[in-house]
Amino acid sequence: MAKTLLVLAAGMGSRYGGLKQIDPIGPSGETLMDYSVFDALRAGFDKVVFVIRREIERDFKSKIGRRYEQRVPVEYVYQELNCLPAGFNVPANRQKPWGTGHAVLVAAEAVREPFAAINADDFYGAESFRVLAQHLQSNTRDYAMVGFQLRNTLSDFGSVARGFCRVGPDGFLEDVVELTRIERDGDAAKYTDQAGVHPLSGDEIVSLNMWGFQSQIFPLLAREFVEFLKSNRQDERAEFFLSSVIGGLVTAGESNVKVLRTPDSWFGITYKADRALVISGIQRLIERGVYPQRLWG
């Protein structure tokens, strides 16, 4: 069965201070995307679709895309502020992209097969791709999400946003809520909202936007995006979070999402200071033989 890897690489990278998606972190200039694509190909994915912005197209294709084009079919789709359904316009002062749900939606014309959706700037691990590929191969009815433990997904250098998941005894997602301003608090964590500071254990299961979908997700995303725009047409910063959309579909009984577990450690770059920790983490995996010194030979 054909399986596509959809890589969400259109993020602005504002907190990191640059285009972090093409920042080298491996010993031979590899990016986090390189490791994700490498792991996905090993797991049996056979096409890669990148969601990017037009303004980074030249750099992205020359520095990233050409690495894969001789190894796997590659396509590009573009997430722009004006990619909106009929009857809607971009708010006058909006600069921020519409969010991860919109990033997946713009790929509707390029993806017809089961697919995984991932962030470009996260490292998920080889086993995470293997269990997700296995699910897509064997289960054409239910969606899937790879869940990670909260404490293993935090930055030492500032707050992050995460989709908090409630998982039923049958292993299926019951709800997911997007929380922002989450920080370490000793061995635990905390988040801050308008009501104040709230403690977290650190054991919570969170979404890092590693999803498995069938192509029928696209009409549902299109419908929900219209509702989002109706409610937020004047909000310059509102985001159409993929995790929140899927959580709503689950709550409404329109979708089933199997939560997959993986022993792999996650790491990523949210702030510039995270980069050194990611580099050392990759080097440890190379020393253990998980990855070669040079990914693409």
N, C-alpha and C positions, 0 to 999 in steps of 0.2 A: 504493500500500500504506500502510495506517495505521501510524503509528509514535508511540510514547509516550516522553516524557521523564520518568524517575523521579528525583526530587530528594531526596537523603537529608539531611534538615534537622532530625533529632531529636537531634543531638549536644549534649552538655552545655555545651561551650565553657568548660571549667574553666580551662584554661591561659590563655585569652584574657581571662578575667575578666568575661564577660557573654554575652549572647545574640548572638554575632557574626553569625548568619545574617541579622539584620535591621538590621545596622549600615550606615548609608549611606556609600558611598565614591565615588560618581559626583557630578558637579557639580550635578545636579538631584535629589539624594537617592537615586540608584540604589544597589542592593546588588549584591554579586557574583552573586547569583541572578538579578537582572534581566538582567545581561549574558549569563548562560548561557541563560535562556529566550529572550531576543532572538535569540541566535545559533542556537538550536535551531529556532525558528520559521522563520528565514531558510533553514535547511537542509532544511526539509520535515517536521519533527515537528508533529503535529496534536492532541496531548493532553498535559497535564502532570499528574502525580500527585506530591503532596508527602508525604513521610514525616515526621511531626512527633510531638511528645508532647502529650498532653491539656493539660498545664499551660501550654503556650505557645499553645494553639489560638486564643484570642481575639486576642492581639496579632499572631500570625502572619497570620491571615485578614484583619484590618483593615489591617495595614501592608504586607503582601506580596501575599496571594492576590487581593485585589480589583483589583490592577493588571492581572491577566491574565484575569479571568473574562469580560470583554467581548471578548476577543481569541481565546480558545482554551478548549475544555472543560477544567475543572480539577476534580480530586478530591483528597481527603485520606485518608490512612490513618495509623494511630497505632502507634508503637513504644513499648510499655510493658514493664516488667520481667516482668509476669505473662502476657505473650503467649507461653505455653509449651504444648508438646504434653501430652496427657493423661499423668498419672503423674509429672510433674515439678513441683517447687515452687521458688520463689525462695529462695536462701540467705538466712539471717536478716539478715546485715549487708551484703548487696549493694546498692549504690547506682548503680553504673556500668551503662549500657546494655549489651546483649548484643553489640553490634558491627555492622559493616556488612553482614555476611552475613544477620543477623537482620533488619536494616532492609529489605533487599530482600525477604526471605521474607514479611514482614507485608503486602506489597503484592500477594500472589498473587491475591486476589479482585478487585482493581481493574485488573489488567493481563492482557489476553488476546492482545495483539498484540506484534510485535517491539518491543523497547524499549532505550533507553539508560539506564544508571544512573550518576549523578554525585553528587559531594559538593556540598552547598550552599555551602561556604565556599572553593571553589577556582575560579580563572579558567582556562579551558581554551583559549579562542580560537576564532574563527569557523571556521577551516579544520579544526580538530579535530572540530567537529560535522558539517561537510560530509562528511569522509571516513567518519565513523561512520554517518551517514545513508545514504550511498552503499552501504556494506557491507550494512546491514540491508535495503536495497531489493533488492540483487542476489544476496545469499547467505542463503538460509533454512536452511542446514545448519550452518554454523560460527558460533561466537560470535566476538567481537572485543574487543580492548583497545587503546586509544590509549596508546602508550608515550612517555615523556618521559625526557630525559637527566637523570641524578641531580643534577648540579651546578646545573641550572636550577630545582631544586625545593626547595632548602634555605632555611632561615631564617637570617638574620644574628644572631638573638637567642636561640637555644636549639636543642635537639635535636628531631628529627622521627622519625616512623615511615614506612617506605616498603616496598612490595612489590618485591623485586628479581627481575627476570625473566631467564631464560635463553631465548634465541630461536634456533631452528634456522635453517639456511640456506634453508629454504623459507618463512621468515617466520612460522612458527607457534610459539606458546609451548610450551616444553618443561618449564618449571618456574617456580614463583614462590615466594619465601620472604619472609616478613614479618620485617623487621629494625627494631629500635627504637633509640633513643638515637644517631641519626645526626647528625653535626655537620660543618660546614665545617672544612677543614684546609688553609689556603692556597687554592690553585686546585683542590685535591682534597677528599677527605672522609675521615671515619673513623666507625666505630661501636664501641660498647662493650657487651659482654655479660659473663656471669659468668667467662669465660675471659680477659678483658682487653680491650685496645684493638686494633682491626683496621683497617688502612689500606684506602682505596678510591680508585680513580682519579678518580671523578666522571663518567666516561663511561658508567657502567652504565645500562641501561634499567630504569626503574621504573614501577610502576603508581601512578597517582593516583586510582584508582577511577573511571575513565571506561571503561565497559564497554558492549558491545552484546550483547543476549541475545534468544533466542526464549523463548516462555512455558514450554517444557518444562524450563527451568532450575529451576522452582519445586519439582517433586517431588524433584529431586536435592538442592536446598538443605534441604528438609524432612527427608530421610533423613540428611543429614550433620549437621544440627542436633541430631537425636536422639543420634547418636554423640558429638557434642561434649558434650552435657549428661551423658551417661553417664560420660564421662571427667573432667568438670570440675564435677560437681554441688556440690562443697563449696568451689570456688574462687570467692572473692568478686570477683575482678578479671579472670578469664579472658574473652577476647573471641573471638567467632566472626567472624574476619576474612574478608571476601569473597575477597580475593586468595589467602589460604591455602586456602580451600575450592576455588576454581577450580584452583589449582595441584595440589591432590590429585586432582581429577577428570581433569586433563590427564595426570598421571603414571600414573593407573590406566587410561588409554586410553578413558575414558568421554566425554570432550569434546575438541573441537578449538577452539583460539582463535587467530585471526589477529591478529598484532600490527601495528597501523596506525601509520604515522609521520606527523608533522605538523610544519611549520616554525614553528608558533605557540609563543610563550613562555608558560609557565605561571607564575602567581603566586597566592599565597593568604595567608590570615591564620591563623597558628598562635598567635602571641603579639601582645599589644597593640601592641608597637613595630613590627610588620610593617605596620600600617595605613597609615602615611605613605608607605611604598614602593609599596603597592598603589594609593593615590590618584594618585601621580605617574605610575605606569605606565598607568593608565586615561587620564589626561590626555594622555599622549603619543600614545596610539592615537586619541583624539579629534582631536588636531591633525593626524594623518596621514589623517584622513577615514575611519577604520575604523568609527567610531561617531559618531552625531549628538550634539550637545551635550545634548539631552534625548531619552532613549530612546523614551519612550512618547507624546511629542507633547502 
